[in-house]
């Protein structure tokens, strides 16, 4: 049995919002996936929630994607709001 990688191209990028990878499939469709979300979805169980949870960087450093720095939170969590406002300020 052979394993087929459906992506013809994978590129890593940095942005004010964090590190992300762009995956291009054989049809040329490109999908953007943030590294913190990939790590959190893979290794941190998501608690039940009535809203879509977001990934919080506990130390406020969005480039620190270590497991000990990531947690799930609600979008109205004050720590998440503060982190996102810093990102917006840095990108101006």
N, C-alpha and C positions, 0 to 999 in steps of 0.2 A: 504494500500500500504506500502510495506517495502522498505527501502533503503538498497542497497547492496554495501558494500565497496569492490571494486575489488582488493584491496591490502591486502595481507596476513601479510605483515611485513613492518613497517615504522621505520627507524632509522635516528637520527640526528647526524651529524659529524661536526667537525671543521677542516679546512685546511688553508694553507697560502692564498688561493683564497677566503676564507670566509666560512660562515655556509651553509651547504647543508643537504638535506634529501635524503635518498635512499628509494625508494618505490619498494617493490617486489610484483609482482602480483601472482595469483594462479598458473601460469605457471613457476614461478621461474625467470622471466625476471626482472632485476633490472634497474631502471631509476634513475638518479641523477638530482636533481633540487636545484639550489642555492636559498636561502631564499630571497636575494635581488631581484632576478628576479621574484619570486612568488609575492612579495609585489608590485613591480613596475607594473607588468602586471595586477594585481588585482585593484590597486588604483590610478595609475598615467596614464592618457591618453597619448598614444603614438602619437607624431606628425607625419605627413606624411614624408616619407623619401625614397630615392632611394637606401639606404643601410640598412643592419640590424643594428638597434640601440643597444647600450650597456647601462648598468646601471652604472651611475656615483655616487660615494659616495662623496658628496660635501665637507665634512670636511676631506676626505682622509682616514677615519677610516672604513675599510671594515667590521668590526664587528658591526658598528652602522647602523642597518637596519631600523631606524625610517623613517617615511615618509618625514619629513623635511630634511633628509640627502640624499634622493635619487632623481635622475633626469635621464631622457633619454639623451643620447648624441651619436654623431657619433663616430665610432672607431678611427677617425683621430683627435678628439678633444684633444688638448694638455693636458688638465687636466686628461683625461682618460689614455692617454699614460703615463703620470707621475705616476698615481695610479698603473697601471699595471707594470711599471718598479720597483716600490717599492716592489710590491708583489714578483716579480722575484728575486730581491735582497735579500728579507727576506727568500726565500725558498732555497737559495744556502747554 
